[in-house]
Amino acid sequence: MKEFKKFISKGNVLDMAVGLIMATYFGAIVKSMVNDILMPPIGMLLGGVDFTEIKLVIQDAVAESSEGAGDALAEVAINFGTFINTILTFIIVAYAIFMVVKAYNKMKDKLEKEEEAAPAEPPKPSKEEVLLTEIRDLLKNNK
């Protein structure tokens, strides 16, 4: 249990949780943008096509029989339009993540170059060296 508490209390776990929550809602925003903002004008330009309605029907829906004894069967279809919307959503999310990672890597490289360019301080002498230097200087002055 102690090991789990140590793991869960690390900052990385909290950062990861926040990132996951943000990504989930970012995905929802992008999905809405694709479905509600981008696809309607694109569909209009293509002759009034509603992408969510583009599908290949394999089997039509069958309603219940009039006797009430038959089962209703749902339509079996391949939904191309929904798939196109999902692909566009993925491309937009992937591009946004790419831009964030690119900016992060650029900032990281800039910081690394600044660290390399800064001259490193020479190491400070140890206490023994300082003491020996003082003794040497005193001996020189007493001659």
C-alpha positions as YAML, in Angstrom:
chain: A
units: angstrom
residues:
- id: 1
  name: MET
  ca: [0.00, 0.00, 0.00]
- id: 2
  name: LYS
  ca: [2.88, 2.38, 0.78]
- id: 3
  name: GLU
  ca: [4.28, 1.81, -2.69]
- id: 4
  name: PHE
  ca: [0.92, 2.68, -4.26]
- id: 5
  name: LYS
  ca: [0.64, 5.87, -2.16]
- id: 6
  name: LYS
  ca: [4.15, 6.88, -3.26]
- id: 7
  name: PHE
  ca: [3.25, 6.23, -6.91]
- id: 8
  name: ILE
  ca: [-0.06, 8.09, -6.81]
- id: 9
  name: SER
  ca: [1.40, 11.09, -4.97]
- id: 10
  name: LYS
  ca: [4.02, 11.74, -7.64]
- id: 11
  name: GLY
  ca: [3.43, 14.81, -9.77]
- id: 12
  name: ASN
  ca: [3.66, 12.81, -13.00]
- id: 13
  name: VAL
  ca: [0.49, 10.85, -12.20]
- id: 14
  name: LEU
  ca: [-1.45, 14.04, -11.56]
- id: 15
  name: ASP
  ca: [-0.07, 15.63, -14.74]
- id: 16
  name: MET
  ca: [-1.05, 12.54, -16.70]
- id: 17
  name: ALA
  ca: [-4.59, 12.59, -15.28]
- id: 18
  name: VAL
  ca: [-5.00, 16.28, -16.13]
- id: 19
  name: GLY
  ca: [-3.67, 15.62, -19.64]
- id: 20
  name: LEU
  ca: [-6.11, 12.76, -20.14]
- id: 21
  name: ILE
  ca: [-9.08, 14.85, -19.02]
- id: 22
  name: MET
  ca: [-8.01, 17.75, -21.24]
- id: 23
  name: ALA
  ca: [-7.51, 15.44, -24.23]
- id: 24
  name: THR
  ca: [-10.96, 13.91, -23.75]
- id: 25
  name: TYR
  ca: [-12.69, 17.26, -23.82]
- id: 26
  name: PHE
  ca: [-10.45, 18.59, -26.58]
- id: 27
  name: GLY
  ca: [-11.51, 15.58, -28.66]
- id: 28
  name: ALA
  ca: [-15.17, 16.36, -27.95]
- id: 29
  name: ILE
  ca: [-14.67, 19.97, -29.05]
- id: 30
  name: VAL
  ca: [-12.94, 18.91, -32.26]
- id: 31
  name: LYS
  ca: [-15.66, 16.32, -32.96]
- id: 32
  name: SER
  ca: [-18.31, 19.00, -32.57]
- id: 33
  name: MET
  ca: [-16.31, 21.36, -34.79]
- id: 34
  name: VAL
  ca: [-16.08, 18.72, -37.54]
- id: 35
  name: ASN
  ca: [-19.70, 17.52, -37.30]
- id: 36
  name: ASP
  ca: [-21.41, 20.86, -36.64]
- id: 37
  name: ILE
  ca: [-19.21, 23.48, -38.30]
- id: 38
  name: LEU
  ca: [-17.04, 21.96, -41.05]
- id: 39
  name: MET
  ca: [-19.18, 19.20, -42.53]
- id: 40
  name: PRO
  ca: [-22.45, 21.13, -43.14]
- id: 41
  name: PRO
  ca: [-20.82, 23.70, -45.50]
- id: 42
  name: ILE
  ca: [-18.76, 20.97, -47.19]
- id: 43
  name: GLY
  ca: [-21.93, 18.93, -47.67]
- id: 44
  name: MET
  ca: [-23.72, 21.98, -49.06]
- id: 45
  name: LEU
  ca: [-20.89, 22.60, -51.53]
- id: 46
  name: LEU
  ca: [-21.18, 18.97, -52.65]
- id: 47
  name: GLY
  ca: [-24.86, 19.35, -53.46]
- id: 48
  name: GLY
  ca: [-26.58, 19.22, -50.10]
- id: 49
  name: VAL
  ca: [-24.98, 15.99, -48.89]
- id: 50
  name: ASP
  ca: [-25.35, 15.18, -45.18]
- id: 51
  name: PHE
  ca: [-22.29, 13.11, -44.41]
- id: 52
  name: THR
  ca: [-23.94, 11.38, -41.47]
- id: 53
  name: GLU
  ca: [-26.55, 10.00, -43.88]
- id: 54
  name: ILE
  ca: [-24.04, 8.57, -46.39]
- id: 55
  name: LYS
  ca: [-24.20, 4.83, -45.98]
- id: 56
  name: LEU
  ca: [-24.37, 1.54, -47.82]
- id: 57
  name: VAL
  ca: [-27.44, -0.35, -46.64]
- id: 58
  name: ILE
  ca: [-26.82, -4.07, -46.53]
- id: 59
  name: GLN
  ca: [-30.20, -4.99, -45.03]
- id: 60
  name: ASP
  ca: [-33.18, -2.71, -44.55]
- id: 61
  name: ALA
  ca: [-34.86, -2.48, -41.20]
- id: 62
  name: VAL
  ca: [-37.77, -4.88, -40.75]
- id: 63
  name: ALA
  ca: [-40.67, -3.67, -38.67]
- id: 64
  name: GLU
  ca: [-42.66, -5.86, -36.30]
- id: 65
  name: SER
  ca: [-45.34, -7.87, -37.95]
- id: 66
  name: SER
  ca: [-48.94, -6.77, -37.54]
- id: 67
  name: GLU
  ca: [-49.62, -9.79, -35.34]
- id: 68
  name: GLY
  ca: [-47.06, -8.62, -32.81]
- id: 69
  name: ALA
  ca: [-45.29, -11.98, -32.85]
- id: 70
  name: GLY
  ca: [-42.41, -10.96, -35.18]
- id: 71
  name: ASP
  ca: [-39.24, -9.32, -34.01]
- id: 72
  name: ALA
  ca: [-38.11, -5.94, -35.30]
- id: 73
  name: LEU
  ca: [-34.72, -6.00, -37.00]
- id: 74
  name: ALA
  ca: [-32.50, -2.94, -37.14]
- id: 75
  name: GLU
  ca: [-31.00, -1.71, -40.35]
- id: 76
  name: VAL
  ca: [-27.59, -3.14, -41.21]
- id: 77
  name: ALA
  ca: [-25.47, -0.53, -42.98]
- id: 78
  name: ILE
  ca: [-21.91, 0.61, -43.52]
- id: 79
  name: ASN
  ca: [-21.84, 4.28, -42.44]
- id: 80
  name: PHE
  ca: [-19.28, 5.91, -44.73]
- id: 81
  name: GLY
  ca: [-20.26, 9.46, -43.77]
- id: 82
  name: THR
  ca: [-19.72, 8.87, -40.05]
- id: 83
  name: PHE
  ca: [-16.38, 7.28, -40.88]
- id: 84
  name: ILE
  ca: [-15.35, 10.34, -42.93]
- id: 85
  name: ASN
  ca: [-16.30, 12.61, -40.00]
- id: 86
  name: THR
  ca: [-14.23, 10.46, -37.64]
- id: 87
  name: ILE
  ca: [-11.21, 10.57, -39.98]
- id: 88
  name: LEU
  ca: [-11.43, 14.38, -40.20]
- id: 89
  name: THR
  ca: [-11.70, 14.61, -36.41]
- id: 90
  name: PHE
  ca: [-8.62, 12.41, -36.03]
- id: 91
  name: ILE
  ca: [-6.61, 14.47, -38.54]
- id: 92
  name: ILE
  ca: [-7.46, 17.73, -36.76]
- id: 93
  name: VAL
  ca: [-6.62, 16.31, -33.31]
- id: 94
  name: ALA
  ca: [-3.40, 14.75, -34.62]
- id: 95
  name: TYR
  ca: [-2.35, 18.06, -36.22]
- id: 96
  name: ALA
  ca: [-3.10, 19.99, -33.02]
- id: 97
  name: ILE
  ca: [-1.05, 17.52, -30.96]
- id: 98
  name: PHE
  ca: [1.74, 17.69, -33.54]
- id: 99
  name: MET
  ca: [1.84, 21.49, -33.23]
- id: 100
  name: VAL
  ca: [1.96, 21.31, -29.42]
- id: 101
  name: VAL
  ca: [4.78, 18.74, -29.46]
- id: 102
  name: LYS
  ca: [6.65, 20.75, -32.11]
- id: 103
  name: ALA
  ca: [6.43, 23.92, -29.98]
- id: 104
  name: TYR
  ca: [7.52, 21.98, -26.88]
- id: 105
  name: ASN
  ca: [10.52, 20.46, -28.67]
- id: 106
  name: LYS
  ca: [11.51, 23.87, -30.08]
- id: 107
  name: MET
  ca: [11.36, 25.42, -26.61]
- id: 108
  name: LYS
  ca: [13.28, 22.48, -25.13]
- id: 109
  name: ASP
  ca: [16.01, 22.74, -27.81]
- id: 110
  name: LYS
  ca: [16.30, 26.49, -27.22]
- id: 111
  name: LEU
  ca: [16.76, 25.96, -23.48]
- id: 112
  name: GLU
  ca: [19.35, 23.23, -24.07]
- id: 113
  name: LYS
  ca: [21.32, 25.51, -26.43]
- id: 114
  name: GLU
  ca: [21.25, 28.31, -23.87]
- id: 115
  name: GLU
  ca: [22.57, 25.94, -21.21]
- id: 116
  name: GLU
  ca: [25.36, 24.76, -23.53]
- id: 117
  name: ALA
  ca: [26.29, 28.33, -24.48]
- id: 118
  name: ALA
  ca: [26.59, 29.48, -20.88]
- id: 119
  name: PRO
  ca: [30.16, 28.96, -19.69]
- id: 120
  name: ALA
  ca: [30.40, 26.48, -16.90]
- id: 121
  name: GLU
  ca: [31.80, 27.83, -13.65]
- id: 122
  name: PRO
  ca: [35.14, 26.37, -12.75]
- id: 123
  name: PRO
  ca: [34.83, 24.10, -9.74]
- id: 124
  name: LYS
  ca: [35.53, 25.82, -6.46]
- id: 125
  name: PRO
  ca: [38.63, 24.62, -4.64]
- id: 126
  name: SER
  ca: [38.09, 22.27, -1.74]
- id: 127
  name: LYS
  ca: [38.56, 23.41, 1.86]
- id: 128
  name: GLU
  ca: [41.93, 21.67, 1.98]
- id: 129
  name: GLU
  ca: [43.13, 23.51, -1.13]
- id: 130
  name: VAL
  ca: [41.98, 26.85, 0.26]
- id: 131
  name: LEU
  ca: [43.77, 26.14, 3.54]
- id: 132
  name: LEU
  ca: [46.96, 25.05, 1.75]
- id: 133
  name: THR
  ca: [46.85, 28.17, -0.42]
- id: 134
  name: GLU
  ca: [46.56, 30.36, 2.69]
- id: 135
  name: ILE
  ca: [49.48, 28.55, 4.34]
- id: 136
  name: ARG
  ca: [51.59, 28.97, 1.19]
- id: 137
  name: ASP
  ca: [50.78, 32.68, 1.01]
- id: 138
  name: LEU
  ca: [51.64, 33.16, 4.70]
- id: 139
  name: LEU
  ca: [54.96, 31.36, 4.24]
- id: 140
  name: LYS
  ca: [55.80, 33.55, 1.24]
- id: 141
  name: ASN
  ca: [55.00, 36.73, 3.18]
- id: 142
  name: ASN
  ca: [57.11, 35.71, 6.23]
- id: 143
  name: LYS
  ca: [60.34, 35.17, 4.27]
...
